[in-house]
Amino acid sequence: DGSLAEAVEYYDNISGEVLPVELVQKARAEEIGWVRGIGLYDKVPRSVAVARGIKPLPVRWVDVNKGDRTNYNVRSRLVGKELKAKTKEALLAHELFSATPPWEVIKTLLSLLVTDGVPGVSDGELELGVFDISRAHFMPKVNRELYVEIPEEDRSPEDGDVVGKLNRNMYGFRDASSGWMRDWQELLQTGGYEVGVANPALFYNRSNGGRGAVHGDDFYVLGSRKAIDEMSELLSSKYSMRESHRLGFGEHCDKSATILNRVVSVGVEDGRRFVQVEPDQRHVEIILEALGLKKEKTKGVVTPSAKLSEAEWDRRRLSPPLSPSRTTSYRSCVMRASFLGQDRPDIAETVKTLAQGMASPRESHWEDLKRLGRYLLQEPTMALRYDQQTMSKTVRISVDSDHASDRSTRKSTTGMVIRVGQHVVKATSNLQTAVSLNVSEAEFYALVHGGAHGLGFQAFMKDLDLEFDIVIESDSSSARAFASRKGLGRQRHVQTRFLWLQEAVAGKMLVVTRVPTDRNVSDILTKRCGASTLAKHLANMKCIRAVA
C-alpha cells in the first residue's frame, strides 16, 4: 500500500552494539511490570504538576547485554534524567553525598579471611559473603516531590495527559545514591550493626562479629557462617537480594569469586590457607590488542620501563604529538593499565609516568606504552597472594622517594606500600605536590604521604572495630630525624602544612622507623628498576604469577 514500516533498532548503552529487538522489548516489559509492582509512581494529571510549579523530568531506557554475542542476557532499566544545572539550588551537598569504601579496605577483608585470631570472632572459620541488591536505588522512599514523564511502554489510551508522581527514588536522580545509603544504614542498624564514622560505607556488629563494606549495591560481609546467614536474612527481609558468592574454606563455600572486577580465589597449600587477588585479565588482552602486540610476533621484556639517558630524554621531549585516533587509544590503554596497577606493584611506577602524558600524548609516550605492553606480554598474569598469618597489631607503611624524578617539573616521586601483617593491601606511585630542593626533603614528603594514608587507614579499621598501630618505614635517616623533632630547623623553605607529621610523631599517633634500603619494597614504586631489583621486591610483597 506504499506505507513504510517503521524501522526499530536498539543499541547496547555500553558497547554500542545492536541488540535483538524482541529481547529488548521483553526486558522492557519485565521492567515495567516490576515498576508497577513496587508502585514507583502514581499516574496523575499533568495539571497537578503544573499547579505545583514542578516540571516533570524526562526518563530514558538503559539497555545492556549482560551476556555475550552468542548468549544474550538483555537487561533494561528505566532511569530518570535530572541535570545538575536544573537543580543546583535545590539540593545541598549532604543530600548528594554517598560514601564508597576504598579498595584497600576490601582487600583487608580478604586478608582477614586467612588471618588467625581476628577480634570478635570465636565460632568457626571466617567466610566472606557477597550480596547483590537488585534495583537498589529504587528501594528508598523519595524525599522530594518529583514528577516524571510516563514511558510509552506504560501508557494506555485511557490515561490521557498524565505524568508520574514518584513514590520511590529512581536511578538518574542526583540524590538517589544518597537515599540508598541512608536506607541500607537504617536497615543494618535494626540488625545491631554500627555504621562507620570515618567512612559511612563500613559497618560492624558487636554481637556476632560481622563486619564489612557496601560498594554501590554490593555488600561484602566478613564473619562466621552464622553472621553471614544473619546478614542474608536481614537484607532479604527488605530487598530483592541474591547471594552472589560465599568465599571461604568450608565445603559449602565458593573457592573463587569475582569481586569488583578482580578474580579472587582461595586454596590450601602445604596445610596453609591462602587468598589470591588477580586483576581482570581482559584489560591486559585489550591493551595488547590495541598496541598490535602478539606473543608469536613480539618479544617480551622483563621490566615495564627502561632507564633513559639525558640525550634520550631531550629527544622524547621534542617528539611529535600523537594523532587524534592514537591519542584516544593511548588514554584508553593507560586507564586500563591504571586499573591493573592497583593490584600490580610491578607496573605502578610506569603507569604513573604514562599518566603524565594523558593531556597531550606524544610519540615518546606511545613508545613507553608499547614497552609496558611488551612487559605485559611477558608477564600477563600477576596476582597478590595472602598466606595464612596470625593477627598483627601493626600496619606497616613503607615509603621511598626519587628526588626530582620528573624532568619537566622537577617534582619528586613517592612510592608507598601498606601491609597488614605480611599482606600488601595498597601500593602506589605518585608525584609529590611540592618541589623539593634536596633528597632529604623529598624523603620527608614521602613520610608525610605515608603518615596521612596510615592515619586514614587506621580510622577505617576502627570503623570495622579493629585496632592497629601505625609504623612508617623509611631508609632515609635525615627524613626520619626531621620528622622526629619540632620545627623547621635549617629546612626553612619547607611549607608548614607538612609539619603536622612532627606533631603526630611527638604525640605517638604513629611511629617512624628504619628499614634497610635493600629491604624497602617501595623502592620499585619510585623509579625505573632493573629486573633483579624488581623480582626481589615483588617476591617480598608476594606479588606472584597467578595460579589458576
C-alpha positions as CSV (number, residue, x, y, z in Angstrom):
1,D,0.0,0.0,0.0
2,G,3.0,2.2,-0.2
3,S,3.5,2.7,3.5
4,L,6.9,2.3,5.1
5,A,7.3,0.0,8.1
6,E,8.9,1.8,11.0
7,A,12.5,0.5,11.5
8,V,13.3,0.0,15.1
9,E,16.8,-0.7,16.4
10,Y,18.0,-0.9,20.0
11,Y,21.7,-0.5,21.0
12,D,23.7,-1.6,24.0
13,N,24.3,1.5,26.1
14,I,27.8,0.3,27.0
15,S,29.2,-1.3,23.8
16,G,27.0,0.4,21.2
17,E,26.2,-3.0,19.6
18,V,22.8,-3.6,18.1
19,L,20.6,-5.7,20.3
20,P,17.8,-8.1,19.2
21,V,14.5,-6.2,19.1
22,E,12.4,-8.9,20.7
23,L,14.8,-9.3,23.6
24,V,14.9,-5.6,24.4
25,Q,11.1,-5.3,24.2
26,K,10.8,-8.3,26.5
27,A,13.3,-6.8,29.0
28,R,11.5,-3.5,29.0
29,A,8.1,-5.2,29.6
30,E,9.6,-7.0,32.6
31,E,10.9,-3.7,34.0
32,I,7.5,-2.0,33.5
33,G,5.9,-5.0,35.4
34,W,8.4,-4.5,38.2
35,V,7.8,-0.7,38.3
36,R,4.1,-1.3,38.6
37,G,4.6,-3.9,41.3
38,I,6.5,-1.6,43.6
39,G,4.4,1.4,42.9
40,L,7.2,3.5,41.7
41,Y,4.9,6.3,40.8
42,D,1.2,7.2,40.7
43,K,-0.3,8.5,37.5
44,V,-1.7,12.0,38.0
45,P,-3.0,14.6,35.5
46,R,-0.2,16.9,34.2
47,S,-2.2,19.8,35.6
48,V,-1.3,18.7,39.1
49,A,2.4,19.2,38.5
50,V,1.8,22.4,36.7
51,A,-0.2,23.8,39.6
52,R,2.6,22.9,42.0
53,G,5.2,24.6,39.7
54,I,7.2,21.4,39.3
55,K,8.3,20.5,35.8
56,P,8.1,16.7,35.1
57,L,11.6,15.2,34.5
58,P,12.2,13.0,31.4
59,V,13.1,9.3,31.7
60,R,15.1,7.1,29.4
61,W,15.9,3.4,28.9
62,V,19.3,1.9,29.5
63,D,19.6,-1.4,27.6
64,V,22.6,-3.6,28.3
65,N,23.6,-7.1,27.3
66,K,24.9,-8.8,30.5
67,G,25.8,-11.9,28.5
68,D,27.8,-12.1,25.2
69,R,27.1,-12.2,21.5
70,T,26.1,-15.8,21.5
71,N,24.3,-16.0,24.8
72,Y,22.3,-12.8,25.2
73,N,21.1,-11.6,28.6
74,V,19.5,-8.3,27.9
75,R,18.6,-6.1,30.9
76,S,16.7,-2.9,30.6
77,R,16.4,-0.2,33.3
78,L,14.2,2.8,33.4
79,V,16.2,5.8,34.6
80,G,15.5,9.5,35.3
81,K,17.3,12.4,33.6
82,E,18.0,15.1,36.2
83,L,20.6,17.6,35.1
84,K,22.8,19.3,37.7
85,A,22.2,22.7,36.1
86,K,18.5,22.4,36.7
87,T,18.7,21.5,40.5
88,K,21.9,23.0,41.8
89,E,20.0,25.4,44.1
90,A,17.5,22.7,45.2
91,L,19.9,20.2,46.8
92,L,22.6,20.7,49.4
93,A,25.9,18.9,49.5
94,H,24.9,16.5,52.3
95,E,21.8,15.5,50.3
96,L,24.0,14.2,47.4
97,F,26.8,12.5,49.4
98,S,27.2,8.8,49.2
99,A,30.2,7.0,50.7
100,T,32.3,4.4,48.8
101,P,34.8,2.1,50.6
102,P,38.4,2.3,49.3
103,W,39.7,-0.9,47.6
104,E,42.3,-1.4,50.3
105,V,39.5,-1.9,52.8
106,I,38.0,-4.7,50.7
107,K,41.5,-6.3,50.4
108,T,41.9,-6.1,54.1
109,L,38.7,-8.1,54.5
110,L,40.2,-10.7,52.1
111,S,43.4,-10.6,54.2
112,L,41.4,-11.3,57.4
113,L,39.8,-14.3,55.7
114,V,43.2,-16.1,56.2
115,T,44.2,-14.5,59.4
116,D,44.0,-16.3,62.8
117,G,42.8,-14.6,65.9
118,V,40.6,-11.9,64.3
119,P,39.0,-9.9,67.2
120,G,35.3,-10.5,67.7
121,V,35.1,-13.9,66.0
122,S,35.1,-17.1,68.0
123,D,32.7,-19.5,66.4
124,G,34.3,-21.3,63.4
125,E,36.2,-20.2,60.3
126,L,35.6,-16.9,58.7
127,E,33.7,-16.5,55.4
128,L,33.1,-13.6,53.1
129,G,29.6,-13.2,51.9
130,V,28.9,-11.1,48.8
131,F,25.3,-9.9,48.4
132,D,23.9,-8.1,45.3
133,I,20.8,-5.9,45.8
134,S,18.6,-5.8,42.7
135,R,17.5,-2.3,41.7
136,A,18.9,-0.8,44.9
137,H,18.2,2.9,44.1
138,F,14.5,2.1,43.7
139,M,14.3,0.9,47.3
140,P,14.2,4.2,49.3
141,K,11.2,6.4,49.6
142,V,11.6,9.7,47.7
143,N,12.3,12.7,49.9
144,R,11.2,15.3,47.4
145,E,8.1,16.0,45.4
146,L,9.1,14.8,41.9
147,Y,7.2,14.1,38.8
148,V,8.4,12.2,35.7
149,E,7.2,11.6,32.2
150,I,5.5,8.3,31.7
151,P,7.4,5.9,29.4
152,E,5.5,4.9,26.3
153,E,5.6,1.2,27.4
154,D,3.4,2.2,30.5
155,R,0.9,4.3,28.7
156,S,-2.6,3.3,27.7
157,P,-5.2,5.2,25.6
158,E,-7.5,5.9,28.6
159,D,-4.7,7.6,30.6
160,G,-4.9,11.0,28.9
161,D,-2.3,13.6,29.6
162,V,-0.7,12.2,32.7
163,V,2.6,12.2,34.5
164,G,4.1,10.1,37.3
165,K,4.3,11.4,40.8
166,L,7.2,9.5,42.3
167,N,6.8,7.4,45.5
168,R,10.3,5.9,45.4
169,N,13.7,7.1,44.4
170,M,15.0,6.3,40.9
171,Y,18.3,5.8,39.1
172,G,19.3,9.0,37.4
173,F,18.3,11.4,40.1
174,R,21.1,13.3,41.9
175,D,20.2,12.2,45.4
176,A,19.4,8.6,44.5
177,S,22.7,7.1,45.8
178,S,22.5,9.2,49.0
179,G,18.9,8.0,49.6
180,W,20.1,4.4,49.1
181,M,22.9,4.8,51.6
182,R,20.6,6.1,54.3
183,D,18.1,3.3,53.6
184,W,20.6,0.4,54.0
185,Q,22.1,2.1,57.0
186,E,18.8,2.3,58.8
187,L,18.2,-1.4,58.0
188,L,21.6,-2.5,59.3
189,Q,21.1,-0.6,62.5
190,T,17.9,-2.5,63.2
191,G,20.1,-5.7,63.0
192,G,22.6,-4.5,65.6
193,Y,25.2,-3.1,63.2
194,E,27.1,0.2,63.8
195,V,27.8,2.4,60.8
196,G,31.3,3.7,60.3
197,V,32.4,7.3,61.2
198,A,35.5,7.7,59.1
199,N,33.7,6.0,56.2
200,P,29.8,5.5,56.4
201,A,30.1,2.7,53.9
202,L,31.7,0.5,56.6
203,F,29.9,-1.4,59.4
204,Y,30.4,-3.7,62.3
205,N,28.2,-5.9,64.6
206,R,29.5,-6.3,68.1
207,S,27.1,-9.2,68.9
208,N,28.0,-11.6,66.1
209,G,31.4,-10.2,64.9
210,G,30.2,-9.5,61.4
211,R,32.0,-6.6,59.6
212,G,32.1,-5.3,56.1
213,A,31.5,-2.7,53.5
214,V,29.0,-1.6,50.9
215,H,30.1,-0.7,47.4
216,G,27.2,0.6,45.4
217,D,24.6,-2.1,45.6
218,D,27.0,-4.9,46.7
219,F,27.5,-5.9,50.3
220,Y,30.8,-7.5,51.4
221,V,30.4,-9.2,54.8
222,L,33.2,-11.0,56.7
223,G,32.2,-13.1,59.6
224,S,31.3,-16.6,60.9
225,R,28.8,-18.7,59.0
226,K,26.2,-17.7,61.4
227,A,26.9,-14.0,60.9
228,I,26.7,-14.3,57.1
229,D,23.4,-16.2,57.4
230,E,22.0,-13.5,59.7
231,M,23.1,-10.8,57.2
232,S,21.4,-12.7,54.4
233,E,18.1,-12.8,56.4
234,L,18.3,-9.2,57.3
235,L,18.9,-8.0,53.7
236,S,16.2,-10.3,52.2
237,S,13.7,-9.0,54.7
238,K,13.5,-5.7,52.8
239,Y,15.3,-6.0,49.5
240,S,15.3,-8.2,46.4
241,M,18.7,-9.8,47.0
242,R,20.9,-12.7,45.9
243,E,24.0,-14.1,47.5
244,S,26.5,-13.8,44.6
245,H,29.3,-15.7,46.4
246,R,30.3,-17.0,49.8
247,L,34.0,-17.2,49.7
248,G,35.7,-19.5,52.3
249,F,37.2,-22.9,53.0
250,G,34.1,-24.8,54.1
251,E,32.5,-27.4,51.8
252,H,29.5,-25.1,51.3
253,C,31.7,-22.1,50.3
254,D,32.9,-20.9,46.8
255,K,36.6,-21.2,46.1
256,S,36.6,-18.4,43.5
257,A,34.6,-15.2,43.1
258,T,34.7,-12.0,41.0
259,I,34.9,-9.0,43.4
260,L,35.0,-5.5,41.9
261,N,36.3,-7.0,38.6
262,R,39.1,-8.9,40.3
263,V,39.3,-12.7,40.4
264,V,39.6,-13.7,44.0
265,S,40.4,-17.4,44.8
266,V,41.1,-19.3,47.9
267,G,43.0,-22.5,48.4
268,V,45.2,-24.6,50.7
269,E,48.9,-25.3,50.1
270,D,51.1,-27.3,52.4
271,G,48.4,-27.2,55.0
272,R,48.2,-23.4,55.0
273,R,45.3,-21.4,53.6
274,F,45.8,-18.6,51.1
275,V,43.9,-15.9,49.2
276,Q,44.9,-14.8,45.7
277,V,43.8,-11.5,44.2
278,E,44.2,-11.1,40.4
279,P,43.1,-8.1,38.3
280,D,40.8,-8.7,35.4
281,Q,42.9,-10.4,32.6
282,R,40.7,-8.8,29.9
283,H,42.4,-5.5,30.5
284,V,45.8,-7.0,29.5
285,E,44.3,-8.6,26.4
286,I,42.6,-5.3,25.3
287,I,45.8,-3.3,25.8
288,L,47.9,-5.8,23.8
289,E,45.3,-5.8,21.0
290,A,45.2,-2.0,20.9
291,L,49.0,-2.0,20.6
292,G,49.1,-4.7,18.0
293,L,51.3,-7.0,20.1
294,K,51.1,-10.7,19.7
295,K,53.1,-13.4,21.5
296,E,54.3,-15.1,18.3
297,K,55.5,-11.9,16.7
298,T,56.7,-9.7,19.6
299,K,59.5,-10.4,22.1
300,G,58.6,-9.7,25.7
301,V,60.7,-7.7,28.1
302,V,61.5,-8.3,31.8
303,T,60.9,-4.8,33.1
304,P,57.9,-2.4,32.3
305,S,60.2,0.5,31.6
306,A,63.9,1.2,30.9
307,K,66.3,3.8,32.2
308,L,67.0,6.7,29.8
309,S,70.0,8.9,29.2
310,E,69.8,12.7,29.2
311,A,70.0,12.8,25.4
312,E,67.1,10.3,25.1
313,W,65.0,12.5,27.5
314,D,65.7,15.5,25.3
315,R,64.8,13.7,22.1
316,R,61.5,12.4,23.6
317,R,60.6,15.9,24.9
318,L,60.6,17.2,21.3
319,S,58.8,14.2,19.7
320,P,55.7,15.0,17.7
321,P,52.2,14.7,19.2
322,L,50.0,11.6,18.6
323,S,47.2,11.6,16.0
324,P,43.7,12.0,17.4
325,S,42.9,8.3,17.0
326,R,46.1,7.2,18.7
327,T,45.5,9.8,21.4
328,T,42.2,8.1,22.2
329,S,43.8,4.7,22.1
330,Y,46.6,5.9,24.4
331,R,44.3,7.3,27.0
332,S,42.1,4.1,27.0
333,C,45.2,1.9,27.4
334,V,46.6,4.0,30.2
335,M,43.3,4.0,32.1
336,R,43.2,0.2,31.8
337,A,46.8,-0.1,33.0
338,S,45.9,2.2,35.9
339,F,43.2,-0.3,37.0
340,L,45.7,-3.1,36.7
341,G,48.3,-1.1,38.7
342,Q,46.0,-1.1,41.8
343,D,46.9,-4.8,42.3
344,R,50.2,-5.0,40.4
345,P,53.0,-3.1,42.1
346,D,55.3,-4.1,39.2
347,I,53.7,-1.6,36.8
348,A,52.5,1.2,39.2
349,E,55.5,3.5,38.6
350,T,55.3,3.0,34.8
351,V,51.6,3.8,34.8
352,K,52.3,7.0,36.9
353,T,54.7,8.2,34.3
354,L,52.4,7.3,31.4
355,A,49.5,9.2,33.1
356,Q,51.6,12.4,32.9
357,G,51.1,12.3,29.1
358,M,47.3,11.9,29.2
359,A,46.6,15.5,28.3
360,S,48.8,15.8,25.3
361,P,50.5,12.5,24.5
362,R,53.5,12.4,22.2
363,E,55.1,9.6,20.1
364,S,57.6,9.1,23.0
365,H,54.6,8.3,25.3
366,W,53.4,5.8,22.8
367,E,56.9,4.2,22.8
368,D,56.7,3.9,26.6
369,L,53.3,2.4,26.4
370,K,54.5,-0.2,23.9
371,R,57.3,-1.0,26.3
372,L,54.7,-1.7,29.0
373,G,52.8,-3.8,26.5
374,R,55.8,-5.9,25.8
375,Y,56.2,-6.4,29.6
376,L,52.6,-7.4,29.9
377,L,53.2,-9.9,27.1
378,Q,56.0,-11.4,29.2
379,E,54.1,-11.2,32.5
380,P,50.3,-11.2,31.6
381,T,49.0,-12.7,34.9
382,M,50.3,-11.4,38.2
383,A,48.4,-11.6,41.5
384,L,48.8,-10.6,45.1
385,R,48.9,-13.6,47.4
386,Y,47.8,-13.6,51.1
387,D,49.2,-16.6,53.0
388,Q,47.7,-17.6,56.4
389,Q,49.1,-15.5,59.2
390,T,48.4,-14.5,62.8
391,M,46.6,-11.3,63.6
392,S,49.0,-8.4,63.6
393,K,48.9,-5.4,65.9
394,T,50.5,-3.0,63.4
395,V,50.1,-1.7,59.9
396,R,53.4,-1.2,58.2
397,I,53.8,1.5,55.6
398,S,57.0,1.5,53.6
399,V,57.8,4.8,51.8
400,D,60.6,5.9,49.5
401,S,61.2,8.8,47.1
402,D,63.1,9.6,43.9
403,H,64.3,13.2,44.0
404,A,63.3,15.4,41.0
405,S,62.4,12.4,39.0
406,D,60.1,14.3,36.7
407,R,62.3,16.0,34.1
408,S,59.8,18.7,33.2
409,T,58.5,19.9,36.6
410,R,61.4,18.5,38.7
411,K,58.9,17.1,41.1
412,S,59.9,14.0,43.1
413,T,58.1,10.7,43.2
414,T,56.7,9.0,46.3
415,G,56.3,5.2,46.5
416,M,54.2,3.7,49.2
417,V,53.3,0.2,50.3
418,I,50.7,-0.6,53.0
419,R,50.9,-4.0,54.7
420,V,48.6,-5.6,57.2
421,G,50.9,-8.2,58.7
422,Q,52.6,-9.6,55.6
423,H,49.7,-8.8,53.3
424,V,50.0,-5.9,50.8
425,V,46.7,-4.1,50.7
426,K,47.9,-0.9,48.8
427,A,50.9,0.0,46.7
428,T,51.0,3.4,45.0
429,S,53.4,5.7,43.0
430,N,52.6,9.4,42.9
431,L,54.3,12.7,42.0
432,Q,54.7,14.9,45.1
433,T,52.7,18.1,45.1
434,A,55.6,20.4,46.2
435,V,59.0,20.7,44.5
436,S,61.7,19.6,47.0
437,L,65.1,21.2,47.0
438,N,67.1,18.2,48.1
439,V,66.8,14.4,48.7
440,S,66.1,14.8,52.4
441,E,63.1,17.0,51.8
442,A,61.7,14.6,49.2
443,E,62.1,11.7,51.6
444,F,60.3,13.8,54.3
445,Y,57.4,14.4,51.9
446,A,57.2,10.7,51.4
447,L,56.9,10.2,55.1
448,V,54.1,12.8,55.2
449,H,52.3,10.9,52.4
450,G,52.7,7.6,54.3
451,G,51.6,9.2,57.6
452,A,48.4,10.6,56.0
453,H,47.4,7.4,54.4
454,G,48.3,5.4,57.6
455,L,46.1,7.5,59.9
456,G,43.3,7.3,57.4
457,F,43.6,3.6,57.1
458,Q,43.7,3.3,60.9
459,A,40.4,5.3,61.1
460,F,38.8,2.9,58.5
461,M,39.9,-0.1,60.6
462,K,38.3,1.4,63.7
463,D,35.0,1.5,61.8
464,L,35.5,-2.3,61.5
465,D,36.3,-2.5,65.2
466,L,39.9,-3.3,64.5
467,E,42.8,-1.5,66.4
468,F,46.1,-1.1,64.7
469,D,49.3,0.8,65.5
470,I,50.8,2.7,62.5
471,V,54.5,2.2,61.7
472,I,56.1,4.1,58.8
473,E,59.3,2.6,57.4
474,S,61.9,4.8,55.7
475,D,65.5,4.3,54.6
476,S,66.4,8.0,55.0
477,S,68.0,8.8,58.3
478,S,67.7,12.6,57.7
479,A,64.0,12.4,56.9
480,R,63.4,10.3,60.0
481,A,65.3,12.8,62.1
482,F,63.4,15.8,60.7
483,A,60.0,14.0,61.4
484,S,61.1,13.2,65.0
485,R,61.9,16.8,66.0
486,K,59.9,20.1,66.2
487,G,60.1,23.0,63.8
488,L,61.8,23.8,60.5
489,G,65.5,23.9,61.7
490,R,67.6,24.5,58.6
491,Q,64.9,23.4,56.3
492,R,63.2,26.8,56.4
493,H,61.7,26.6,53.0
494,V,59.6,23.6,53.9
495,Q,55.9,24.5,53.8
496,T,54.4,24.5,57.3
497,R,51.4,22.5,56.1
498,F,53.6,19.4,56.1
499,L,54.8,19.8,59.8
500,W,51.7,18.1,61.2
501,L,53.7,14.8,60.9
502,Q,56.1,16.1,63.6
503,E,53.1,16.6,65.9
504,A,51.8,13.1,65.1
505,V,55.2,11.5,65.9
506,A,55.6,13.5,69.1
507,G,52.0,12.6,70.1
508,K,52.8,8.9,69.4
509,M,49.9,8.7,66.9
510,L,52.4,6.8,64.7
511,V,56.0,5.6,64.7
512,V,58.7,6.3,62.2
513,T,61.3,3.6,62.0
514,R,64.3,2.5,59.8
515,V,64.2,-0.1,57.1
516,P,67.4,-1.1,55.1
517,T,67.4,0.2,51.6
518,D,67.7,-3.2,50.1
519,R,64.6,-4.3,52.0
520,N,62.5,-1.2,51.2
521,V,59.8,-2.7,48.9
522,S,58.5,0.8,48.0
523,D,61.8,1.4,46.0
524,I,60.3,-0.1,42.8
525,L,57.5,2.4,43.0
526,T,59.7,5.4,42.7
527,K,61.9,4.8,39.6
528,R,62.8,2.5,36.8
529,C,64.4,-0.6,38.2
530,G,66.4,-3.5,36.8
531,A,64.9,-6.9,36.6
532,S,66.7,-8.4,39.6
533,T,65.6,-5.5,41.9
534,L,62.0,-5.7,40.6
535,A,61.9,-9.5,41.1
536,K,63.3,-9.3,44.7
537,H,60.8,-6.7,45.9
538,L,57.9,-8.4,44.2
539,A,58.8,-11.6,45.9
540,N,58.8,-9.8,49.3
541,M,55.4,-8.4,48.6
542,K,54.1,-11.8,47.5
543,C,53.2,-10.4,44.0
544,I,53.4,-13.6,42.0
545,R,52.5,-15.2,38.7
546,A,48.8,-16.0,39.0
547,V,48.0,-19.7,39.6
548,A,44.8,-20.9,38.1
